[in-house]
Amino acid sequence: MRGTPEAEGRRWLEQAKEDLKWAEDLAKRGGYYLACFLAQQVAEKAIKAYLYARGEEIVLGHSIGRLCETAGSFEPLFLEKGRRWVILDSHYIPTRYPNGLAENIPARVYTKEAAEQAVAMAREVVEFVEHLLQDRKKRDCFGSDTTTSQ
């Protein structure tokens, strides 16, 4: 049994932050393709954290673009930011399977620059969601429940 929506959101965000540490480590140590994949996963978990915190019971799918569309119904900035973050979706399949890349393998294709960019974007997603959840917690303490904008 899950706790409150806020507790479930915090749980997902905690995992996203833990994964972010490993994505950063992989990007520094040369696991570029894995860092890119993990960056996508970090962003996915962070956005799902927000949705769970807003009371969503089941959040399905892996697409950053689609998750941002859903989150945008609560916080319109997700729609704007999601237009940039959707690039992380391109790291979901090709980073893991040789058949996602014509005549190559992920370990040879992904670069340090790609990993650094993906990890930076994942960090941005985490920080945005963390800020929203902190603001929401503050508003709830004062009895107000309005949508925040940054």
C-alpha positions in Angstrom: 0.0 0.0 0.0 1.3 3.4 -0.9 1.4 6.4 1.3 0.0 9.8 0.6 0.3 11.3 -2.9 3.0 13.6 -1.6 5.0 10.7 -0.1 4.8 8.7 -3.3 6.0 11.7 -5.2 8.9 12.2 -2.8 9.8 8.5 -3.2 9.9 8.7 -7.0 11.9 11.9 -6.8 14.4 10.4 -4.4 15.0 7.5 -6.8 15.4 10.0 -9.7 18.0 11.9 -7.7 19.9 8.7 -6.8 19.9 7.7 -10.5 21.1 11.2 -11.4 24.2 10.7 -9.3 25.1 7.5 -11.2 24.3 9.1 -14.6 26.8 11.9 -13.7 29.4 9.3 -12.7 29.0 7.3 -15.9 29.3 10.5 -18.0 32.6 11.2 -16.3 34.0 7.7 -16.5 33.2 7.0 -20.1 29.9 5.1 -20.0 28.4 7.6 -22.3 25.6 5.5 -23.8 24.6 4.3 -20.3 24.7 7.9 -19.0 22.3 8.9 -21.8 19.9 6.1 -21.1 20.0 6.8 -17.4 19.4 10.5 -18.0 16.2 9.6 -19.8 15.2 7.4 -16.9 16.0 10.2 -14.4 13.7 12.6 -16.2 10.9 10.1 -16.6 11.0 9.3 -12.8 11.1 12.9 -11.9 8.1 13.8 -14.0 6.3 10.7 -12.7 7.2 11.9 -9.1 5.3 15.2 -9.9 2.3 13.4 -11.2 2.1 11.0 -8.3 2.4 13.9 -5.9 -0.5 15.6 -7.7 -2.6 12.5 -6.9 -2.3 10.4 -10.1 -2.9 6.8 -9.2 -1.3 5.1 -12.2 1.3 6.8 -14.5 2.1 4.7 -17.5 4.6 5.2 -20.3 8.2 6.2 -20.8 7.9 9.2 -23.1 9.1 12.4 -21.6 7.0 14.3 -24.2 3.8 12.5 -23.2 4.5 12.7 -19.5 5.1 16.5 -19.8 1.8 16.8 -21.7 0.0 15.1 -18.7 1.9 17.2 -16.2 1.1 20.3 -18.2 -2.6 19.9 -17.1 -1.4 20.7 -13.6 1.5 23.0 -14.3 1.6 24.7 -17.8 5.4 25.2 -17.7 5.8 21.4 -18.3 4.4 22.0 -21.8 7.1 24.7 -22.5 10.0 22.9 -20.9 8.9 19.6 -22.4 9.5 20.8 -25.9 13.2 20.8 -25.0 13.3 17.8 -22.7 11.6 15.5 -25.3 15.0 15.0 -26.9 15.7 12.7 -24.0 13.2 10.3 -25.5 15.8 9.6 -28.3 18.0 7.9 -25.6 15.4 5.4 -24.6 15.9 2.6 -27.2 19.1 3.3 -29.2 21.3 3.5 -26.1 20.4 -0.1 -25.2 20.1 -2.2 -28.3 22.4 -2.6 -31.3 19.4 -2.8 -33.6 18.5 0.7 -32.6 21.5 2.0 -34.6 22.3 1.1 -38.2 25.4 -1.0 -38.4 26.8 0.1 -35.1 26.5 -0.3 -31.3 25.6 2.2 -28.6 29.0 1.8 -26.9 30.7 3.2 -30.1 28.2 5.9 -31.0 27.5 8.0 -27.9 30.0 10.7 -27.0 31.1 12.5 -23.9 29.3 15.6 -25.2 26.0 13.8 -25.7 26.2 12.3 -22.2 27.0 15.6 -20.6 24.1 17.3 -22.4 21.7 14.5 -21.5 22.7 14.5 -17.8 22.5 18.3 -17.6 19.0 18.1 -19.0 18.0 15.4 -16.6 19.4 17.5 -13.7 17.2 20.4 -15.0 14.1 18.2 -14.9 14.9 17.0 -11.4 15.5 20.5 -10.1 12.3 21.8 -11.7 10.2 19.0 -10.2 11.9 19.4 -6.8 11.2 23.1 -6.8 7.5 22.5 -7.7 7.1 19.9 -5.0 8.7 22.2 -2.4 6.5 25.1 -3.4 3.5 22.9 -3.3 4.4 21.7 0.2 4.8 25.3 1.4 1.5 26.3 -0.1 -0.3 23.4 1.5 1.1 24.4 4.9 -0.5 27.8 4.4 -3.8 26.4 3.1 -3.5 27.6 -0.5 -3.5 25.2 -3.5 -2.8 27.3 -6.6 -0.6 26.3 -9.5 2.9 27.8 -9.4 4.9 29.2 -12.3 8.6 29.8 -12.5 
